Amino acid sequence: MAATTILYGLGTCDTCRKARKALEAAGQAVAFRDVRAEPLAAEDRARFLAAFGEALVNRASTTWRGLDAGEREKPPEALLAAHPTLMKRPVIARGEKLWLGWSKAVQADVLT
């Protein structure tokens, strides 16, 4: 049996909804984790930061624009712990493999 795909994102995010729909249409079992309702555990943040580094912090988001200069200087781990919606979305996990975003390259890889 194939591993369950976990999609980390926001329920209100159009990109997350598109990704979830496409994954399910491809016959994958998808578990959705809304990071606003259920913030990432420290282990998950560390794993994602190890895989994606600074790219995990969405500096184009409304949340980022609302932060003052002092907040923006904090390390990514602290930023994501305090503001879960700063995470670039979606993060897709299947087994040990991780993907960030929903680009054409990610789609081609994750949907196969």
PDB file as gemmi writes it, atoms N, CA and C in Angstrom:
CRYST1    1.000    1.000    1.000  90.00  90.00  90.00 P 1                      
ATOM      1  N   MET A   1       0.846  -1.196   0.000  1.00  0.00           N  
ATOM      2  CA  MET A   1       0.000   0.000   0.000  1.00  0.00           C  
ATOM      3  C   MET A   1       0.879   1.243   0.000  1.00  0.00           C  
ATOM      4  N   ALA A   2       0.512   2.223  -0.795  1.00  0.00           N  
ATOM      5  CA  ALA A   2       1.281   3.466  -0.906  1.00  0.00           C  
ATOM      6  C   ALA A   2       1.177   4.274   0.383  1.00  0.00           C  
ATOM      7  N   ALA A   3       2.223   5.015   0.670  1.00  0.00           N  
ATOM      8  CA  ALA A   3       2.243   5.867   1.852  1.00  0.00           C  
ATOM      9  C   ALA A   3       1.238   6.997   1.696  1.00  0.00           C  
ATOM     10  N   THR A   4       0.668   7.406   2.802  1.00  0.00           N  
ATOM     11  CA  THR A   4      -0.247   8.539   2.789  1.00  0.00           C  
ATOM     12  C   THR A   4       0.544   9.813   2.527  1.00  0.00           C  
ATOM     13  N   THR A   5      -0.013  10.664   1.727  1.00  0.00           N  
ATOM     14  CA  THR A   5       0.582  11.964   1.457  1.00  0.00           C  
ATOM     15  C   THR A   5      -0.001  12.945   2.463  1.00  0.00           C  
ATOM     16  N   ILE A   6       0.875  13.692   3.136  1.00  0.00           N  
ATOM     17  CA  ILE A   6       0.424  14.708   4.092  1.00  0.00           C  
ATOM     18  C   ILE A   6       0.645  16.067   3.450  1.00  0.00           C  
ATOM     19  N   LEU A   7      -0.404  16.856   3.399  1.00  0.00           N  
ATOM     20  CA  LEU A   7      -0.332  18.192   2.841  1.00  0.00           C  
ATOM     21  C   LEU A   7      -0.462  19.177   3.987  1.00  0.00           C  
ATOM     22  N   TYR A   8       0.575  19.964   4.214  1.00  0.00           N  
ATOM     23  CA  TYR A   8       0.589  20.983   5.261  1.00  0.00           C  
ATOM     24  C   TYR A   8       0.298  22.327   4.614  1.00  0.00           C  
ATOM     25  N   GLY A   9      -0.693  23.038   5.114  1.00  0.00           N  
ATOM     26  CA  GLY A   9      -1.037  24.331   4.544  1.00  0.00           C  
ATOM     27  C   GLY A   9      -2.133  24.999   5.330  1.00  0.00           C  
ATOM     28  N   LEU A  10      -2.926  25.795   4.629  1.00  0.00           N  
ATOM     29  CA  LEU A  10      -4.063  26.485   5.231  1.00  0.00           C  
ATOM     30  C   LEU A  10      -5.325  26.101   4.479  1.00  0.00           C  
ATOM     31  N   GLY A  11      -6.387  25.885   5.216  1.00  0.00           N  
ATOM     32  CA  GLY A  11      -7.652  25.523   4.606  1.00  0.00           C  
ATOM     33  C   GLY A  11      -8.184  26.598   3.680  1.00  0.00           C  
ATOM     34  N   THR A  12      -7.790  27.846   3.902  1.00  0.00           N  
ATOM     35  CA  THR A  12      -8.270  28.961   3.097  1.00  0.00           C  
ATOM     36  C   THR A  12      -7.357  29.267   1.903  1.00  0.00           C  
ATOM     37  N   CYS A  13      -6.280  28.529   1.749  1.00  0.00           N  
ATOM     38  CA  CYS A  13      -5.301  28.785   0.686  1.00  0.00           C  
ATOM     39  C   CYS A  13      -5.734  28.093  -0.608  1.00  0.00           C  
ATOM     40  N   ASP A  14      -5.933  28.891  -1.663  1.00  0.00           N  
ATOM     41  CA  ASP A  14      -6.361  28.330  -2.949  1.00  0.00           C  
ATOM     42  C   ASP A  14      -5.346  27.333  -3.500  1.00  0.00           C  
ATOM     43  N   THR A  15      -4.059  27.631  -3.363  1.00  0.00           N  
ATOM     44  CA  THR A  15      -3.026  26.720  -3.866  1.00  0.00           C  
ATOM     45  C   THR A  15      -3.079  25.387  -3.130  1.00  0.00           C  
ATOM     46  N   CYS A  16      -3.298  25.423  -1.828  1.00  0.00           N  
ATOM     47  CA  CYS A  16      -3.402  24.186  -1.048  1.00  0.00           C  
ATOM     48  C   CYS A  16      -4.617  23.372  -1.484  1.00  0.00           C  
ATOM     49  N   ARG A  17      -5.720  24.063  -1.741  1.00  0.00           N  
ATOM     50  CA  ARG A  17      -6.932  23.356  -2.199  1.00  0.00           C  
ATOM     51  C   ARG A  17      -6.709  22.719  -3.563  1.00  0.00           C  
ATOM     52  N   LYS A  18      -6.035  23.446  -4.471  1.00  0.00           N  
ATOM     53  CA  LYS A  18      -5.732  22.895  -5.797  1.00  0.00           C  
ATOM     54  C   LYS A  18      -4.829  21.671  -5.682  1.00  0.00           C  
ATOM     55  N   ALA A  19      -3.814  21.769  -4.836  1.00  0.00           N  
ATOM     56  CA  ALA A  19      -2.881  20.657  -4.662  1.00  0.00           C  
ATOM     57  C   ALA A  19      -3.605  19.437  -4.100  1.00  0.00           C  
ATOM     58  N   ARG A  20      -4.419  19.661  -3.098  1.00  0.00           N  
ATOM     59  CA  ARG A  20      -5.161  18.545  -2.487  1.00  0.00           C  
ATOM     60  C   ARG A  20      -6.082  17.870  -3.496  1.00  0.00           C  
ATOM     61  N   LYS A  21      -6.788  18.677  -4.262  1.00  0.00           N  
ATOM     62  CA  LYS A  21      -7.707  18.147  -5.272  1.00  0.00           C  
ATOM     63  C   LYS A  21      -6.956  17.320  -6.315  1.00  0.00           C  
ATOM     64  N   ALA A  22      -5.827  17.831  -6.781  1.00  0.00           N  
ATOM     65  CA  ALA A  22      -5.034  17.124  -7.789  1.00  0.00           C  
ATOM     66  C   ALA A  22      -4.463  15.822  -7.238  1.00  0.00           C  
ATOM     67  N   LEU A  23      -3.982  15.851  -6.007  1.00  0.00           N  
ATOM     68  CA  LEU A  23      -3.434  14.638  -5.392  1.00  0.00           C  
ATOM     69  C   LEU A  23      -4.517  13.573  -5.244  1.00  0.00           C  
ATOM     70  N   GLU A  24      -5.692  13.984  -4.771  1.00  0.00           N  
ATOM     71  CA  GLU A  24      -6.793  13.032  -4.612  1.00  0.00           C  
ATOM     72  C   GLU A  24      -7.261  12.508  -5.964  1.00  0.00           C  
ATOM     73  N   ALA A  25      -7.299  13.370  -6.980  1.00  0.00           N  
ATOM     74  CA  ALA A  25      -7.698  12.948  -8.323  1.00  0.00           C  
ATOM     75  C   ALA A  25      -6.706  11.942  -8.904  1.00  0.00           C  
ATOM     76  N   ALA A  26      -5.449  12.023  -8.450  1.00  0.00           N  
ATOM     77  CA  ALA A  26      -4.416  11.088  -8.905  1.00  0.00           C  
ATOM     78  C   ALA A  26      -4.461   9.778  -8.111  1.00  0.00           C  
ATOM     79  N   GLY A  27      -5.449   9.658  -7.219  1.00  0.00           N  
ATOM     80  CA  GLY A  27      -5.633   8.423  -6.474  1.00  0.00           C  
ATOM     81  C   GLY A  27      -4.795   8.307  -5.208  1.00  0.00           C  
ATOM     82  N   GLN A  28      -4.247   9.428  -4.755  1.00  0.00           N  
ATOM     83  CA  GLN A  28      -3.425   9.392  -3.541  1.00  0.00           C  
ATOM     84  C   GLN A  28      -4.284   9.650  -2.305  1.00  0.00           C  
ATOM     85  N   ALA A  29      -3.953   8.937  -1.239  1.00  0.00           N  
ATOM     86  CA  ALA A  29      -4.600   9.185   0.048  1.00  0.00           C  
ATOM     87  C   ALA A  29      -3.929  10.422   0.643  1.00  0.00           C  
ATOM     88  N   VAL A  30      -4.725  11.461   0.909  1.00  0.00           N  
ATOM     89  CA  VAL A  30      -4.172  12.728   1.383  1.00  0.00           C  
ATOM     90  C   VAL A  30      -4.717  13.048   2.774  1.00  0.00           C  
ATOM     91  N   ALA A  31      -3.796  13.309   3.696  1.00  0.00           N  
ATOM     92  CA  ALA A  31      -4.157  13.807   5.022  1.00  0.00           C  
ATOM     93  C   ALA A  31      -3.805  15.294   5.016  1.00  0.00           C  
ATOM     94  N   PHE A  32      -4.783  16.155   5.302  1.00  0.00           N  
ATOM     95  CA  PHE A  32      -4.548  17.598   5.291  1.00  0.00           C  
ATOM     96  C   PHE A  32      -4.300  18.090   6.698  1.00  0.00           C  
ATOM     97  N   ARG A  33      -3.265  18.906   6.871  1.00  0.00           N  
ATOM     98  CA  ARG A  33      -2.926  19.513   8.160  1.00  0.00           C  
ATOM     99  C   ARG A  33      -2.959  21.017   8.036  1.00  0.00           C  
ATOM    100  N   ASP A  34      -3.946  21.651   8.632  1.00  0.00           N  
ATOM    101  CA  ASP A  34      -4.041  23.105   8.629  1.00  0.00           C  
ATOM    102  C   ASP A  34      -3.106  23.643   9.708  1.00  0.00           C  
ATOM    103  N   VAL A  35      -2.040  24.336   9.294  1.00  0.00           N  
ATOM    104  CA  VAL A  35      -1.029  24.791  10.257  1.00  0.00           C  
ATOM    105  C   VAL A  35      -1.513  25.947  11.123  1.00  0.00           C  
ATOM    106  N   ARG A  36      -2.619  26.568  10.743  1.00  0.00           N  
ATOM    107  CA  ARG A  36      -3.189  27.604  11.603  1.00  0.00           C  
ATOM    108  C   ARG A  36      -3.927  26.940  12.760  1.00  0.00           C  
ATOM    109  N   ALA A  37      -4.708  25.910  12.469  1.00  0.00           N  
ATOM    110  CA  ALA A  37      -5.487  25.213  13.495  1.00  0.00           C  
ATOM    111  C   ALA A  37      -4.609  24.281  14.335  1.00  0.00           C  
ATOM    112  N   GLU A  38      -3.599  23.706  13.698  1.00  0.00           N  
ATOM    113  CA  GLU A  38      -2.713  22.745  14.364  1.00  0.00           C  
ATOM    114  C   GLU A  38      -1.269  23.086  13.994  1.00  0.00           C  
ATOM    115  N   PRO A  39      -0.666  24.075  14.700  1.00  0.00           N  
ATOM    116  CA  PRO A  39       0.690  24.510  14.354  1.00  0.00           C  
ATOM    117  C   PRO A  39       1.682  23.347  14.327  1.00  0.00           C  
ATOM    118  N   LEU A  40       2.704  23.518  13.514  1.00  0.00           N  
ATOM    119  CA  LEU A  40       3.733  22.486  13.371  1.00  0.00           C  
ATOM    120  C   LEU A  40       4.452  22.244  14.692  1.00  0.00           C  
ATOM    121  N   ALA A  41       4.764  20.990  14.944  1.00  0.00           N  
ATOM    122  CA  ALA A  41       5.589  20.638  16.091  1.00  0.00           C  
ATOM    123  C   ALA A  41       7.022  21.078  15.793  1.00  0.00           C  
ATOM    124  N   ALA A  42       7.810  21.276  16.824  1.00  0.00           N  
ATOM    125  CA  ALA A  42       9.202  21.709  16.653  1.00  0.00           C  
ATOM    126  C   ALA A  42       9.964  20.753  15.737  1.00  0.00           C  
ATOM    127  N   GLU A  43       9.678  19.453  15.830  1.00  0.00           N  
ATOM    128  CA  GLU A  43      10.379  18.464  14.991  1.00  0.00           C  
ATOM    129  C   GLU A  43      10.038  18.667  13.510  1.00  0.00           C  
ATOM    130  N   ASP A  44       8.764  18.954  13.232  1.00  0.00           N  
ATOM    131  CA  ASP A  44       8.350  19.197  11.853  1.00  0.00           C  
ATOM    132  C   ASP A  44       9.000  20.469  11.309  1.00  0.00           C  
ATOM    133  N   ARG A  45       8.995  21.535  12.107  1.00  0.00           N  
ATOM    134  CA  ARG A  45       9.636  22.785  11.667  1.00  0.00           C  
ATOM    135  C   ARG A  45      11.107  22.546  11.362  1.00  0.00           C  
ATOM    136  N   ALA A  46      11.781  21.816  12.245  1.00  0.00           N  
ATOM    137  CA  ALA A  46      13.212  21.537  12.048  1.00  0.00           C  
ATOM    138  C   ALA A  46      13.434  20.714  10.778  1.00  0.00           C  
ATOM    139  N   ARG A  47      12.597  19.724  10.549  1.00  0.00           N  
ATOM    140  CA  ARG A  47      12.712  18.882   9.347  1.00  0.00           C  
ATOM    141  C   ARG A  47      12.501  19.701   8.082  1.00  0.00           C  
ATOM    142  N   PHE A  48      11.476  20.545   8.084  1.00  0.00           N  
ATOM    143  CA  PHE A  48      11.173  21.360   6.915  1.00  0.00           C  
ATOM    144  C   PHE A  48      12.275  22.395   6.678  1.00  0.00           C  
ATOM    145  N   LEU A  49      12.769  23.011   7.747  1.00  0.00           N  
ATOM    146  CA  LEU A  49      13.841  23.992   7.595  1.00  0.00           C  
ATOM    147  C   LEU A  49      15.125  23.337   7.104  1.00  0.00           C  
ATOM    148  N   ALA A  50      15.394  22.103   7.549  1.00  0.00           N  
ATOM    149  CA  ALA A  50      16.581  21.383   7.072  1.00  0.00           C  
ATOM    150  C   ALA A  50      16.462  21.113   5.573  1.00  0.00           C  
ATOM    151  N   ALA A  51      15.254  20.845   5.105  1.00  0.00           N  
ATOM    152  CA  ALA A  51      15.045  20.536   3.691  1.00  0.00           C  
ATOM    153  C   ALA A  51      14.992  21.790   2.815  1.00  0.00           C  
ATOM    154  N   PHE A  52      14.371  22.857   3.303  1.00  0.00           N  
ATOM    155  CA  PHE A  52      14.091  24.011   2.452  1.00  0.00           C  
ATOM    156  C   PHE A  52      14.790  25.303   2.863  1.00  0.00           C  
ATOM    157  N   GLY A  53      15.340  25.339   4.070  1.00  0.00           N  
ATOM    158  CA  GLY A  53      16.026  26.544   4.540  1.00  0.00           C  
ATOM    159  C   GLY A  53      15.109  27.750   4.577  1.00  0.00           C  
ATOM    160  N   GLU A  54      15.696  28.894   4.224  1.00  0.00           N  
ATOM    161  CA  GLU A  54      14.973  30.176   4.265  1.00  0.00           C  
ATOM    162  C   GLU A  54      13.761  30.206   3.335  1.00  0.00           C  
ATOM    163  N   ALA A  55      13.745  29.357   2.313  1.00  0.00           N  
ATOM    164  CA  ALA A  55      12.620  29.336   1.361  1.00  0.00           C  
ATOM    165  C   ALA A  55      11.313  28.958   2.047  1.00  0.00           C  
ATOM    166  N   LEU A  56      11.387  28.343   3.231  1.00  0.00           N  
ATOM    167  CA  LEU A  56      10.173  27.946   3.948  1.00  0.00           C  
ATOM    168  C   LEU A  56       9.402  29.162   4.470  1.00  0.00           C  
ATOM    169  N   VAL A  57      10.087  30.278   4.667  1.00  0.00           N  
ATOM    170  CA  VAL A  57       9.432  31.490   5.170  1.00  0.00           C  
ATOM    171  C   VAL A  57       8.905  32.283   3.976  1.00  0.00           C  
ATOM    172  N   ASN A  58       7.601  32.500   3.958  1.00  0.00           N  
ATOM    173  CA  ASN A  58       6.940  33.207   2.857  1.00  0.00           C  
ATOM    174  C   ASN A  58       7.024  34.716   3.091  1.00  0.00           C  
ATOM    175  N   ARG A  59       8.032  35.314   2.483  1.00  0.00           N  
ATOM    176  CA  ARG A  59       8.244  36.752   2.654  1.00  0.00           C  
ATOM    177  C   ARG A  59       7.333  37.606   1.769  1.00  0.00           C  
ATOM    178  N   ALA A  60       6.480  36.975   0.998  1.00  0.00           N  
ATOM    179  CA  ALA A  60       5.511  37.713   0.183  1.00  0.00           C  
ATOM    180  C   ALA A  60       4.128  37.720   0.829  1.00  0.00           C  
ATOM    181  N   SER A  61       4.018  37.132   2.008  1.00  0.00           N  
ATOM    182  CA  SER A  61       2.702  36.967   2.638  1.00  0.00           C  
ATOM    183  C   SER A  61       2.236  38.226   3.373  1.00  0.00           C  
ATOM    184  N   THR A  62       0.944  38.277   3.587  1.00  0.00           N  
ATOM    185  CA  THR A  62       0.352  39.355   4.375  1.00  0.00           C  
ATOM    186  C   THR A  62       0.914  39.337   5.790  1.00  0.00           C  
ATOM    187  N   THR A  63       1.115  38.156   6.337  1.00  0.00           N  
ATOM    188  CA  THR A  63       1.661  38.033   7.694  1.00  0.00           C  
ATOM    189  C   THR A  63       3.044  38.677   7.754  1.00  0.00           C  
ATOM    190  N   TRP A  64       3.906  38.389   6.770  1.00  0.00           N  
ATOM    191  CA  TRP A  64       5.256  38.957   6.746  1.00  0.00           C  
ATOM    192  C   TRP A  64       5.199  40.486   6.675  1.00  0.00           C  
ATOM    193  N   ARG A  65       4.343  41.002   5.824  1.00  0.00           N  
ATOM    194  CA  ARG A  65       4.243  42.455   5.667  1.00  0.00           C  
ATOM    195  C   ARG A  65       3.762  43.126   6.955  1.00  0.00           C  
ATOM    196  N   GLY A  66       3.049  42.387   7.784  1.00  0.00           N  
ATOM    197  CA  GLY A  66       2.556  42.936   9.040  1.00  0.00           C  
ATOM    198  C   GLY A  66       3.561  42.905  10.178  1.00  0.00           C  
ATOM    199  N   LEU A  67       4.693  42.256   9.969  1.00  0.00           N  
ATOM    200  CA  LEU A  67       5.709  42.171  11.026  1.00  0.00           C  
ATOM    201  C   LEU A  67       6.573  43.423  11.049  1.00  0.00           C  
ATOM    202  N   ASP A  68       6.992  43.822  12.254  1.00  0.00           N  
ATOM    203  CA  ASP A  68       7.917  44.948  12.329  1.00  0.00           C  
ATOM    204  C   ASP A  68       9.340  44.451  12.045  1.00  0.00           C  
ATOM    205  N   ALA A  69      10.251  45.380  11.878  1.00  0.00           N  
ATOM    206  CA  ALA A  69      11.631  45.046  11.499  1.00  0.00           C  
ATOM    207  C   ALA A  69      12.282  44.105  12.512  1.00  0.00           C  
ATOM    208  N   GLY A  70      12.007  44.304  13.777  1.00  0.00           N  
ATOM    209  CA  GLY A  70      12.579  43.444  14.817  1.00  0.00           C  
ATOM    210  C   GLY A  70      12.118  42.000  14.686  1.00  0.00           C  
ATOM    211  N   GLU A  71      10.837  41.816  14.421  1.00  0.00           N  
ATOM    212  CA  GLU A  71      10.300  40.462  14.236  1.00  0.00           C  
ATOM    213  C   GLU A  71      10.938  39.793  13.030  1.00  0.00           C  
ATOM    214  N   ARG A  72      11.093  40.546  11.950  1.00  0.00           N  
ATOM    215  CA  ARG A  72      11.640  39.995  10.712  1.00  0.00           C  
ATOM    216  C   ARG A  72      13.084  39.516  10.867  1.00  0.00           C  
ATOM    217  N   GLU A  73      13.780  40.022  11.861  1.00  0.00           N  
ATOM    218  CA  GLU A  73      15.179  39.637  12.094  1.00  0.00           C  
ATOM    219  C   GLU A  73      15.316  38.313  12.832  1.00  0.00           C  
ATOM    220  N   LYS A  74      14.220  37.804  13.379  1.00  0.00           N  
ATOM    221  CA  LYS A  74      14.279  36.551  14.137  1.00  0.00           C  
ATOM    222  C   LYS A  74      14.630  35.395  13.213  1.00  0.00           C  
ATOM    223  N   PRO A  75      15.247  34.343  13.775  1.00  0.00           N  
ATOM    224  CA  PRO A  75      15.564  33.173  12.946  1.00  0.00           C  
ATOM    225  C   PRO A  75      14.281  32.492  12.457  1.00  0.00           C  
ATOM    226  N   PRO A  76      14.362  31.802  11.311  1.00  0.00           N  
ATOM    227  CA  PRO A  76      13.163  31.167  10.733  1.00  0.00           C  
ATOM    228  C   PRO A  76      12.414  30.263  11.711  1.00  0.00           C  
ATOM    229  N   GLU A  77      13.120  29.504  12.527  1.00  0.00           N  
ATOM    230  CA  GLU A  77      12.470  28.608  13.503  1.00  0.00           C  
ATOM    231  C   GLU A  77      11.552  29.404  14.423  1.00  0.00           C  
ATOM    232  N   ALA A  78      12.052  30.517  14.955  1.00  0.00           N  
ATOM    233  CA  ALA A  78      11.259  31.341  15.869  1.00  0.00           C  
ATOM    234  C   ALA A  78      10.096  32.015  15.144  1.00  0.00           C  
ATOM    235  N   LEU A  79      10.346  32.484  13.933  1.00  0.00           N  
ATOM    236  CA  LEU A  79       9.277  33.119  13.150  1.00  0.00           C  
ATOM    237  C   LEU A  79       8.128  32.146  12.897  1.00  0.00           C  
ATOM    238  N   LEU A  80       8.468  30.931  12.462  1.00  0.00           N  
ATOM    239  CA  LEU A  80       7.431  29.946  12.137  1.00  0.00           C  
ATOM    240  C   LEU A  80       6.710  29.438  13.382  1.00  0.00           C  
ATOM    241  N   ALA A  81       7.409  29.400  14.504  1.00  0.00           N  
ATOM    242  CA  ALA A  81       6.768  28.987  15.761  1.00  0.00           C  
ATOM    243  C   ALA A  81       5.758  30.039  16.209  1.00  0.00           C  
ATOM    244  N   ALA A  82       6.112  31.310  16.057  1.00  0.00           N  
ATOM    245  CA  ALA A  82       5.242  32.397  16.499  1.00  0.00           C  
ATOM    246  C   ALA A  82       4.141  32.714  15.483  1.00  0.00           C  
ATOM    247  N   HIS A  83       4.440  32.486  14.205  1.00  0.00           N  
ATOM    248  CA  HIS A  83       3.507  32.848  13.129  1.00  0.00           C  
ATOM    249  C   HIS A  83       3.407  31.696  12.125  1.00  0.00           C  
ATOM    250  N   PRO A  84       2.620  30.666  12.431  1.00  0.00           N  
ATOM    251  CA  PRO A  84       2.539  29.496  11.542  1.00  0.00           C  
ATOM    252  C   PRO A  84       2.139  29.827  10.107  1.00  0.00           C  
ATOM    253  N   THR A  85       1.401  30.902   9.914  1.00  0.00           N  
ATOM    254  CA  THR A  85       0.943  31.249   8.563  1.00  0.00           C  
ATOM    255  C   THR A  85       2.067  31.832   7.705  1.00  0.00           C  
ATOM    256  N   LEU A  86       3.249  32.022   8.275  1.00  0.00           N  
ATOM    257  CA  LEU A  86       4.408  32.477   7.497  1.00  0.00           C  
ATOM    258  C   LEU A  86       5.005  31.353   6.653  1.00  0.00           C  
ATOM    259  N   MET A  87       4.576  30.121   6.894  1.00  0.00           N  
ATOM    260  CA  MET A  87       5.129  28.993   6.144  1.00  0.00           C  
ATOM    261  C   MET A  87       4.683  29.070   4.692  1.00  0.00           C  
ATOM    262  N   LYS A  88       5.637  28.944   3.773  1.00  0.00           N  
ATOM    263  CA  LYS A  88       5.287  28.856   2.351  1.00  0.00           C  
ATOM    264  C   LYS A  88       4.475  27.584   2.174  1.00  0.00           C  
ATOM    265  N   ARG A  89       3.470  27.655   1.303  1.00  0.00           N  
ATOM    266  CA  ARG A  89       2.542  26.538   1.185  1.00  0.00           C  
ATOM    267  C   ARG A  89       2.404  26.088  -0.262  1.00  0.00           C  
ATOM    268  N   PRO A  90       1.993  24.841  -0.377  1.00  0.00           N  
ATOM    269  CA  PRO A  90       1.956  23.808   0.655  1.00  0.00           C  
ATOM    270  C   PRO A  90       3.316  23.143   0.834  1.00  0.00           C  
ATOM    271  N   VAL A  91       3.451  22.477   1.974  1.00  0.00           N  
ATOM    272  CA  VAL A  91       4.539  21.518   2.151  1.00  0.00           C  
ATOM    273  C   VAL A  91       3.868  20.159   2.012  1.00  0.00           C  
ATOM    274  N   ILE A  92       4.420  19.341   1.155  1.00  0.00           N  
ATOM    275  CA  ILE A  92       3.856  18.015   0.898  1.00  0.00           C  
ATOM    276  C   ILE A  92       4.869  16.980   1.343  1.00  0.00           C  
ATOM    277  N   ALA A  93       4.409  16.027   2.137  1.00  0.00           N  
ATOM    278  CA  ALA A  93       5.292  14.979   2.652  1.00  0.00           C  
ATOM    279  C   ALA A  93       4.721  13.612   2.301  1.00  0.00           C  
ATOM    280  N   ARG A  94       5.598  12.756   1.812  1.00  0.00           N  
ATOM    281  CA  ARG A  94       5.226  11.352   1.577  1.00  0.00           C  
ATOM    282  C   ARG A  94       6.436  10.533   1.995  1.00  0.00           C  
ATOM    283  N   GLY A  95       6.268   9.795   3.079  1.00  0.00           N  
ATOM    284  CA  GLY A  95       7.411   9.072   3.621  1.00  0.00           C  
ATOM    285  C   GLY A  95       8.474  10.078   4.041  1.00  0.00           C  
ATOM    286  N   GLU A  96       9.698   9.894   3.567  1.00  0.00           N  
ATOM    287  CA  GLU A  96      10.785  10.814   3.901  1.00  0.00           C  
ATOM    288  C   GLU A  96      10.937  11.938   2.878  1.00  0.00           C  
ATOM    289  N   LYS A  97      10.186  11.885   1.796  1.00  0.00           N  
ATOM    290  CA  LYS A  97      10.317  12.877   0.720  1.00  0.00           C  
ATOM    291  C   LYS A  97       9.444  14.097   1.015  1.00  0.00           C  
ATOM    292  N   LEU A  98      10.005  15.279   0.737  1.00  0.00           N  
ATOM    293  CA  LEU A  98       9.303  16.541   0.962  1.00  0.00           C  
ATOM    294  C   LEU A  98       9.314  17.393  -0.304  1.00  0.00           C  
ATOM    295  N   TRP A  99       8.232  18.132  -0.515  1.00  0.00           N  
ATOM    296  CA  TRP A  99       8.135  19.095  -1.606  1.00  0.00           C  
ATOM    297  C   TRP A  99       7.628  20.404  -1.029  1.00  0.00           C  
ATOM    298  N   LEU A 100       8.024  21.518  -1.635  1.00  0.00           N  
ATOM    299  CA  LEU A 100       7.577  22.835  -1.195  1.00  0.00           C  
ATOM    300  C   LEU A 100       6.934  23.566  -2.365  1.00  0.00           C  
ATOM    301  N   GLY A 101       5.726  24.047  -2.150  1.00  0.00           N  
ATOM    302  CA  GLY A 101       5.013  24.792  -3.173  1.00  0.00           C  
ATOM    303  C   GLY A 101       4.242  23.870  -4.103  1.00  0.00           C  
ATOM    304  N   TRP A 102       3.691  24.455  -5.157  1.00  0.00           N  
ATOM    305  CA  TRP A 102       2.881  23.697  -6.111  1.00  0.00           C  
ATOM    306  C   TRP A 102       3.245  24.120  -7.533  1.00  0.00           C  
ATOM    307  N   SER A 103       4.536  24.197  -7.784  1.00  0.00           N  
ATOM    308  CA  SER A 103       5.030  24.554  -9.116  1.00  0.00           C  
ATOM    309  C   SER A 103       4.813  23.380 -10.071  1.00  0.00           C  
ATOM    310  N   LYS A 104       5.007  23.626 -11.356  1.00  0.00           N  
ATOM    311  CA  LYS A 104       4.880  22.554 -12.355  1.00  0.00           C  
ATOM    312  C   LYS A 104       5.861  21.426 -12.055  1.00  0.00           C  
ATOM    313  N   ALA A 105       7.069  21.767 -11.612  1.00  0.00           N  
ATOM    314  CA  ALA A 105       8.075  20.745 -11.297  1.00  0.00           C  
ATOM    315  C   ALA A 105       7.623  19.880 -10.117  1.00  0.00           C  
ATOM    316  N   VAL A 106       7.068  20.514  -9.098  1.00  0.00           N  
ATOM    317  CA  VAL A 106       6.563  19.765  -7.937  1.00  0.00           C  
ATOM    318  C   VAL A 106       5.401  18.875  -8.376  1.00  0.00           C  
ATOM    319  N   GLN A 107       4.501  19.431  -9.153  1.00  0.00           N  
ATOM    320  CA  GLN A 107       3.357  18.647  -9.620  1.00  0.00           C  
ATOM    321  C   GLN A 107       3.800  17.421 -10.393  1.00  0.00           C  
ATOM    322  N   ALA A 108       4.758  17.593 -11.290  1.00  0.00           N  
ATOM    323  CA  ALA A 108       5.241  16.478 -12.108  1.00  0.00           C  
ATOM    324  C   ALA A 108       5.844  15.390 -11.240  1.00  0.00           C  
ATOM    325  N   ASP A 109       6.542  15.789 -10.180  1.00  0.00           N  
ATOM    326  CA  ASP A 109       7.193  14.816  -9.311  1.00  0.00           C  
ATOM    327  C   ASP A 109       6.219  14.137  -8.345  1.00  0.00           C  
ATOM    328  N   VAL A 110       5.375  14.921  -7.709  1.00  0.00           N  
ATOM    329  CA  VAL A 110       4.519  14.385  -6.654  1.00  0.00           C  
ATOM    330  C   VAL A 110       3.312  13.609  -7.200  1.00  0.00           C  
ATOM    331  N   LEU A 111       2.908  13.915  -8.403  1.00  0.00           N  
ATOM    332  CA  LEU A 111       1.730  13.249  -8.955  1.00  0.00           C  
ATOM    333  C   LEU A 111       2.072  11.933  -9.654  1.00  0.00           C  
ATOM    334  N   THR A 112       3.339  11.546  -9.686  1.00  0.00           N  
ATOM    335  CA  THR A 112       3.736  10.296 -10.336  1.00  0.00           C  
ATOM    336  C   THR A 112       3.832   9.171  -9.343  1.00  0.00           C  
TER     337      THR A 112                                                      
END                                                                             
